[in-house]
Amino acid sequence: MAEARWNQVVGLIAEQSTQEQVSTLLGALLSHDEKLAVGGRLAVFKALLEGRISQRQIAADLGVSIATITRASNTLKSMDEDARLTLRQMLQLS
């Protein structure tokens, strides 16, 4: 059930043709704190993939917990190379 709901969210986002539409949709679905958390996680993934600074420095620079950094790092480690490459491209790192 939860996976079906998640797939519905992903599908709905994918159907939107403009950034404004996606922003309206996510603005309705996410609380202020959730938006901040998602933005923070995205910044963490980008910093980890760039690989220029330590995890502790990422936490300090972005104001996120070490636990958030660890979860993102573990997620990256569990992804296959193609998925990591796709994420790098989406984040415009390649």
C-alpha positions, 0 to 999 in steps of 0.5 A: 500500500505505501509503495503504491502511494509513493508510486502515485506521488512519483507519477504525479510529479513526472506528469507535470510539465513546468517547474511551477506546477511541480512547485505547486504540487510539492508545496501542497504535499510538504510542510515547511519543515519537510521542504527544508529537510528535502532541500537539506538532503539534496544538498548533502547528496550533492556534497557527498558526490562532489567529494571535496570535503569531509562528512563532518564539514558537510554537516557543519556547512549545511547545518544538518546532523551527522545521522543525515549525512550517514543515511545519505552516504549509506544510500549512495553506497547501496546504489549501483554505479548506473544509479549513482551516475544518473543522480550525478547527472541530475545534480549536474555534477558530470 
